[in-house]
Amino acid sequence: MTTPSAPDVIDELHRRGLIAQSTDEDALRAHLAEGPVTYYCGFDPTAPSLHVGHLLQFMVLRALQRSGHQPIVLVGGATGLIGDPRPTSERTLNDPAVVAGWVDRIRERVAPFLDLPAAEDGLRPPIYVNNLDWTAPLSAIDFLRDIGKHFRVSRMLAKEAVSARLNSEAGISYTEFSYQILQANDFRELYLRHGCTLQSGGSDQWGNITAGVDLVRRTDGVSAHALATPLITKADGTKIGKTEGATVWLDPELTSPYAFFQYWLNIDDVDARAWLPLFSERPADEIAALIAESTERPAARAAQRALAEELTLLVHGADELRQAEAAGRALFGRDDLRSLDAGTLTAALQEAGSVTVDGEVPTVAHLLQATGLVSSLSEARRTVKEGGAYLNNERITDAEAVPGDDAWLPGGWLVLRRGKRAVAGVQRGT
């Protein structure tokens, strides 16, 4: 993987398409070239985990870190209690104890992205902060007198989410209206505490980010900087990280490493080619070659596999990547199903689709129908007769056979397959 020098990191981010907006770019380049810069990105705990859409911010954090700069990761224990205004409705306020638990979970999951191995000597380890530490002691009078006086309501009203809410029946509460002041104050506090002079974030946060730049200038006379990543959507216009209406989380308890791997493996060809430079840290020539291969031979899914492998390794580690790859091979007859541990097999079959059987185990014909691999018992028998049905990757020759005790895999599973690609699981009940 490339490690751009400090003056070149902006070129690297542009090449990968990671910069949608920035403050004075010439001034930012000069600032980065002067020496190590402390920079930050914030994440609000509005759920128990971050999701794949947040990975874009870590690509920027990692690129700057590899250029010798000092990252700060802020998890918003204070701002997470309020939430950035949505364009259409007021957010549901979560219990403080729940938000505090989410802060800890997110902090734990963020660590692998920036806590670099000892082999990468000279790179600065991340600083982790919680904005509740400086926001909780702040009195309402101090908030209004010392911070609020620097903000003009006309500019705050111009923010897109705020203006959209003002023109809706729902309106907007002062709670959510104040969010941008709290985020701006985070930038100032990080400047005072750590000398932080650069903030990155999504382009939907641009108004909040530049409010922080302006606050640091007004209160401390310092030129601070900002850059924003583009908003990423799929070719069909839906949000990245949504699959059949479900969010693809970074926490393995919410989205298994196998499901995470499969998400990237199954993205659209157009999305794969567009997202590869954004999410891959491979050298430019490797990315270009993968995009060319994906265009010439889309069935090979080279770009998708590259993303699946690289991002699963980053988020879940080498062992989980090996298990996710092995599960994919085993489910479709290219590896031994018994080599998979119960957790991986369970995750894979829950993703593929499964049913539970209680009591007496039915025949394989009935199981094929129950899993939806065939629509009727007659179709099940015909599929078996034609040699297209498999139990645990072994061809089924008798549609009326009942799986014996020795057929059940770790976790109490059977794997049924019709043809090469249609797979489902059967789990033994209590």
CORZI-V119922 format. One record per residue. N is the residue number from 0. RES is the residue in three letters. PSI is psi in whole degrees, -180 to 180 (none if undefined). NEAR is the number of other ideal C-beta (glycine too) atoms within 10 Angstrom. Layout:
BEGIN
n: (N N)
res: (RES RES)
psi: (PSI PSI)
near: (NEAR NEAR)
END
This chain:
BEGIN
n: (0 1 2 3 4 5 6 7 8 9 10 11 12 13 14 15 16 17 18 19 20 21 22 23 24 25 26 27 28 29 30 31 32 33 34 35 36 37 38 39 40 41 42 43 44 45 46 47 48 49 50 51 52 53 54 55 56 57 58 59 60 61 62 63 64 65 66 67 68 69 70 71 72 73 74 75 76 77 78 79 80 81 82 83 84 85 86 87 88 89 90 91 92 93 94 95 96 97 98 99 100 101 102 103 104 105 106 107 108 109 110 111 112 113 114 115 116 117 118 119 120 121 122 123 124 125 126 127 128 129 130 131 132 133 134 135 136 137 138 139 140 141 142 143 144 145 146 147 148 149 150 151 152 153 154 155 156 157 158 159 160 161 162 163 164 165 166 167 168 169 170 171 172 173 174 175 176 177 178 179 180 181 182 183 184 185 186 187 188 189 190 191 192 193 194 195 196 197 198 199 200 201 202 203 204 205 206 207 208 209 210 211 212 213 214 215 216 217 218 219 220 221 222 223 224 225 226 227 228 229 230 231 232 233 234 235 236 237 238 239 240 241 242 243 244 245 246 247 248 249 250 251 252 253 254 255 256 257 258 259 260 261 262 263 264 265 266 267 268 269 270 271 272 273 274 275 276 277 278 279 280 281 282 283 284 285 286 287 288 289 290 291 292 293 294 295 296 297 298 299 300 301 302 303 304 305 306 307 308 309 310 311 312 313 314 315 316 317 318 319 320 321 322 323 324 325 326 327 328 329 330 331 332 333 334 335 336 337 338 339 340 341 342 343 344 345 346 347 348 349 350 351 352 353 354 355 356 357 358 359 360 361 362 363 364 365 366 367 368 369 370 371 372 373 374 375 376 377 378 379 380 381 382 383 384 385 386 387 388 389 390 391 392 393 394 395 396 397 398 399 400 401 402 403 404 405 406 407 408 409 410 411 412 413 414 415 416 417 418 419 420 421 422 423 424 425 426 427 428 429)
res: (MET THR THR PRO SER ALA PRO ASP VAL ILE ASP GLU LEU HIS ARG ARG GLY LEU ILE ALA GLN SER THR ASP GLU ASP ALA LEU ARG ALA HIS LEU ALA GLU GLY PRO VAL THR TYR TYR CYS GLY PHE ASP PRO THR ALA PRO SER LEU HIS VAL GLY HIS LEU LEU GLN PHE MET VAL LEU ARG ALA LEU GLN ARG SER GLY HIS GLN PRO ILE VAL LEU VAL GLY GLY ALA THR GLY LEU ILE GLY ASP PRO ARG PRO THR SER GLU ARG THR LEU ASN ASP PRO ALA VAL VAL ALA GLY TRP VAL ASP ARG ILE ARG GLU ARG VAL ALA PRO PHE LEU ASP LEU PRO ALA ALA GLU ASP GLY LEU ARG PRO PRO ILE TYR VAL ASN ASN LEU ASP TRP THR ALA PRO LEU SER ALA ILE ASP PHE LEU ARG ASP ILE GLY LYS HIS PHE ARG VAL SER ARG MET LEU ALA LYS GLU ALA VAL SER ALA ARG LEU ASN SER GLU ALA GLY ILE SER TYR THR GLU PHE SER TYR GLN ILE LEU GLN ALA ASN ASP PHE ARG GLU LEU TYR LEU ARG HIS GLY CYS THR LEU GLN SER GLY GLY SER ASP GLN TRP GLY ASN ILE THR ALA GLY VAL ASP LEU VAL ARG ARG THR ASP GLY VAL SER ALA HIS ALA LEU ALA THR PRO LEU ILE THR LYS ALA ASP GLY THR LYS ILE GLY LYS THR GLU GLY ALA THR VAL TRP LEU ASP PRO GLU LEU THR SER PRO TYR ALA PHE PHE GLN TYR TRP LEU ASN ILE ASP ASP VAL ASP ALA ARG ALA TRP LEU PRO LEU PHE SER GLU ARG PRO ALA ASP GLU ILE ALA ALA LEU ILE ALA GLU SER THR GLU ARG PRO ALA ALA ARG ALA ALA GLN ARG ALA LEU ALA GLU GLU LEU THR LEU LEU VAL HIS GLY ALA ASP GLU LEU ARG GLN ALA GLU ALA ALA GLY ARG ALA LEU PHE GLY ARG ASP ASP LEU ARG SER LEU ASP ALA GLY THR LEU THR ALA ALA LEU GLN GLU ALA GLY SER VAL THR VAL ASP GLY GLU VAL PRO THR VAL ALA HIS LEU LEU GLN ALA THR GLY LEU VAL SER SER LEU SER GLU ALA ARG ARG THR VAL LYS GLU GLY GLY ALA TYR LEU ASN ASN GLU ARG ILE THR ASP ALA GLU ALA VAL PRO GLY ASP ASP ALA TRP LEU PRO GLY GLY TRP LEU VAL LEU ARG ARG GLY LYS ARG ALA VAL ALA GLY VAL GLN ARG GLY THR)
psi: (145 152 91 146 166 -49 -21 -5 -32 -40 -41 -45 -38 -44 -39 -5 24 -3 118 -34 153 159 -174 106 -37 -43 -38 -43 -45 -40 -45 -32 -19 -25 -175 130 138 128 161 160 141 149 124 135 72 5 168 -5 157 165 -180 -24 -27 -16 -29 -38 -34 -27 -40 -47 -43 -40 -43 -38 -44 -13 7 4 166 112 144 131 118 124 121 79 -24 -55 -26 -20 -17 -55 136 139 133 155 -23 -27 161 143 151 127 127 153 137 -38 -37 -46 -41 -40 -39 -36 -47 -42 -43 -42 -42 -39 -23 -31 -45 -22 -30 -15 93 152 160 -23 -23 63 147 -17 144 128 155 153 128 131 159 120 -8 -25 -36 -16 -39 -41 -7 121 160 -39 -45 -40 -47 -43 -45 -25 -50 -30 -18 0 137 127 -34 -39 -38 -36 -22 -14 136 -47 -36 -48 -36 -40 -36 -31 6 169 -28 -31 -164 138 161 -30 -55 -31 -32 -6 -44 -27 -42 -43 -40 -40 -30 -44 -45 -44 -39 -30 -46 -38 -34 3 27 130 8 132 139 159 -177 155 -19 -12 8 -42 -42 -41 -47 -26 -37 -41 -45 -38 -42 -40 -45 -41 -32 0 29 139 107 168 163 150 152 142 158 159 128 126 162 169 -29 4 -8 167 146 144 7 129 115 43 -5 146 141 105 162 -19 125 -18 -22 -36 116 153 -36 -47 -37 -48 -45 -32 -50 -36 -26 9 159 149 -42 -45 -42 -45 -35 -35 -19 -48 -31 -44 -10 139 15 157 157 -38 -35 -42 -44 -40 -40 -40 -42 -43 -40 -34 -42 -37 71 -29 -25 -20 44 -43 -42 -44 -38 -44 -44 -45 -47 -43 -34 -39 -44 -46 -39 -13 170 -40 -45 -33 -45 -42 -41 -42 -42 -38 -43 -41 -43 -40 -29 25 12 4 170 120 -31 -6 -11 142 165 -39 -45 -44 -42 -47 -42 -42 -30 -35 -40 -30 135 164 161 137 132 149 -138 134 129 178 164 -30 -46 -37 -40 -41 -43 -35 -10 5 -26 161 -14 165 -36 -38 -37 -47 -38 -41 -42 -46 -36 -1 21 10 141 142 118 40 9 132 134 130 -14 109 -20 4 150 125 131 175 -32 -7 -18 132 171 138 1 46 149 145 118 142 139 120 -148 -29 -21 112 146 160 152 125 137 128 -172 none)
near: (10 13 15 17 13 18 13 16 23 23 12 20 21 12 15 20 16 22 20 13 14 19 17 12 14 8 12 20 18 11 17 24 14 10 9 13 21 18 24 25 22 25 20 24 26 18 16 16 18 26 18 23 18 19 21 22 22 23 20 22 22 18 21 26 23 19 21 18 20 20 24 22 21 24 24 27 24 23 26 26 22 22 19 20 23 14 13 10 12 15 15 7 13 18 9 14 8 13 23 16 14 21 21 13 18 24 17 10 20 20 11 15 22 19 10 17 7 5 5 10 7 6 17 15 11 18 17 15 23 19 23 19 12 17 18 12 8 15 9 8 8 11 15 12 10 13 18 14 8 16 17 9 9 7 13 17 12 11 19 12 19 19 14 15 22 12 9 12 6 14 10 19 14 6 14 19 19 18 22 25 19 20 27 25 26 25 27 23 20 26 21 14 14 15 12 26 22 24 30 26 22 19 15 14 22 18 18 25 27 20 23 28 21 17 22 25 14 14 15 11 7 14 13 23 22 24 24 23 24 14 13 19 14 16 12 8 6 11 13 20 20 16 16 4 6 12 15 19 22 25 17 19 10 17 25 23 23 30 20 27 29 24 23 24 18 12 22 14 15 13 19 26 19 18 23 24 18 17 22 20 17 16 11 12 8 15 19 13 13 22 18 13 15 22 12 9 10 16 7 11 19 20 26 25 17 22 24 24 17 18 21 25 17 18 24 22 13 9 10 20 21 14 24 25 18 20 27 17 14 22 24 17 16 10 16 11 21 10 14 26 13 12 16 22 26 21 25 29 26 14 21 20 13 19 15 12 17 8 8 6 18 16 17 26 24 16 24 29 18 17 21 12 21 23 10 11 14 12 15 24 19 15 20 24 12 9 10 17 26 22 19 19 15 12 12 24 11 11 19 11 14 13 20 8 7 5 17 16 19 15 17 17 21 23 26 26 25 21 13 10 8 18 22 21 24 26 18 16 10 6)
END
